[in-house]
Amino acid sequence: IYLLTLLTVTGHFTLSTYFAPYILQVGGFGQDTVAALLLVLGGAGIVGSAVGGKYAERYPYAMLVAPLLVVCACLGLMSVVRTGLPAAVVLCFFWGAAMTCAGLVFQTRVLNDASDSADVAVSMYSGTYNIGIGGGALIGSRVFDGYGISWLGYAGAVFVFAAVLVAAFGFARKYSSTGTGVSEPGAQE
């Protein structure tokens, strides 16, 4: 889960750190649109929290992989913001909802798997998340300087795709072997 968190957050912040200049330069929108799209991105987290909270325990494998696929797709498709505001709103909505859902699912897994030492586990989760934030900003700056701002979404998608692979292959055996798809609390992954 820590590895998934690191990869996902790094990918997310590779673009989100530079969200305003990306929307201004690649999308060609004004400053007011940047603020509105940030509101959509953040507000969609309410939907992501509701979905993650409702289905994380019932469908643990799907709720681990599906939000990552959505975040990966949104980052990879961000250049379509050039086509207009509707595309930008849809991408920001799904990106924000899926990112929040993934974070909720990751944190739930950490708490379930380390219920006997939740304080340490959550501290490690928080540290991993913060490393992802810094790593994403650093990678984003390198991509921005070396290849141009339009490549930020693609670079972020690479990291989230790596998380998809880790989740899909690393956890598939565990969830398929339980029969129910529900792991026991405290089980090692």
PyMOL commands that set and color helices and strands:
alter all, ss='L'
color gray80, all
select helices_A, chain A and resi 2-16+19-25+31-55+60-76+78-83+85-113+115-147+149-178
alter helices_A, ss='H'
color red, helices_A
deselect
rebuild
show_as cartoon
